[in-house]
Amino acid sequence: MTTTAASDWQRWQTSWDRQQEWYMPDREERFRVMLDTVEAVTGPAPRVLDLACGTGSISDRLLRRLPGATTVCVDIDPALLAIARGHFAGDERVTFAEADLTDPDWTDRLPHASYDAVVTATALHWLDTDSLRRLYGTLAGVVREGGVFLNADHMTDESAPALNAALHTLHTARQERQRRQGALDWADWWHEVAVDPVLAEPAVRRFALLGDPREPRPAGERGDRPTATRWHVDTLREQGFGEVRQLWCSASDALVAALR
């Protein structure tokens, strides 16, 4: 049986962080503002649902900042969940649930009916408009009254196309320099996962379930997916949240908060 040391799981966490930062250089600032909001709204010991948790990036930062918190990490990706489970092994503050967020009954897999905060980052852009609208409605029933939902994702302010284009050009040039220096992109990172002795088997299951990230996606496959920050703000209000606003943004990403 192959065993993996804690240092190896930390290596995968760090590798994931570097790969994500290649796309989002302001990623840590997003997390800081997100956790500021969790603490401000819920206090020092919240029950948190880490939605589409991936490797557990948010929960890792949450528990270092708020040691009295507990978190439920939910995702569908077997490989990313394997990294998260390995990283948090032995930490009783962390519980895992495997669920498809497009399944109408996905909340049945959760250990609790309500949460002080629901947090997610760089995940829900995979959902089409109708699925995301339904999910927001479901979350309005999962976040306790007075609690908060926070979504940090690829969203844009479409009122400033010239500024957006200029910043995109700068960011693309920076990425190209970093690639020449050895930075991994999404496909490269998944190639390393696929050849790892411990992660190869969950990677195969991931590829069968969600597709192989190493292969180019056909043009037009994305379908109807919302990109404007205003859509998220308006839809969260329509689906039952009270106060909703953008808390932070960059040229390509934003953090939206919704109070229940």
C-alpha positions, 0 to 999 in steps of 0.5 A: 500500500502506498502511503503519503506523508503530510509533507507530500500533501502540503507539496500538492497544496502549494503546487495547486496554489502556484498554478492558481496564482498564475491565473489570479495573481491577486488570489490571496487578497481575495481570500483575505477579504472573504475571511474578513467578511466571514469573521465580521458576520459570524464571529470567531467560531463559525460553521462553514460550508466550503462549496466546491472546495477543490483541494481545500484552499479556503478551509486551510486559510479559514482554520489558520485564521479562525482556529475555532471554526469548523468546515464541511468541504464538498466537491465532486472531483475525486482527485482534488478531494484526495488531496484535501482529505490527505491535507486535513487528515486527523483534523476533526474540524473538517468534514467531507461530502462528495456531491454534484451541485447540479443534483437537486438533492445534493444537500442531502449529503451534508452533515448539517442543514444550515451554516453560518457561512457558505464560501466558494472560489473559482468554481461556480463559473463551471455551471450554466446560467440555469444551474447556477440560478437554482444553486443560488436558490438552494443556498438561500435555504442553507445559509442561516438567517443572518449568515453570509454567502461569499462567491469569488469567481471570474466576473467582470464589470462590463461597463469598462471594456477599454480598461478591461482590455488594457489590464488583460493585455498586461496580465497576458504578457506577465503570464507568458513571462512566467511560463517561460520561467517554468510556471504550470498552467491548468493542463500541466498541473493535471499532467503531474497529478495523472502520473503521481502514484497516489493520485493516478487512480482518483485522476482517472475517475476524475477524467471519466466524470468531468473530462480530461483537463489535459485535452483542449475543450471544443469551441463553444462547449462552455454554453450559457454561463454568466460572466457579469458581476451584476448578474450574480448580484441581481440573481442572489437577491432574486433567489432570497438573499437580502443585502448583496454587494461586490466586496472586491474586484480585479480586472477579471475577478470579483468577490460577491457577498450576500447576507441571508 
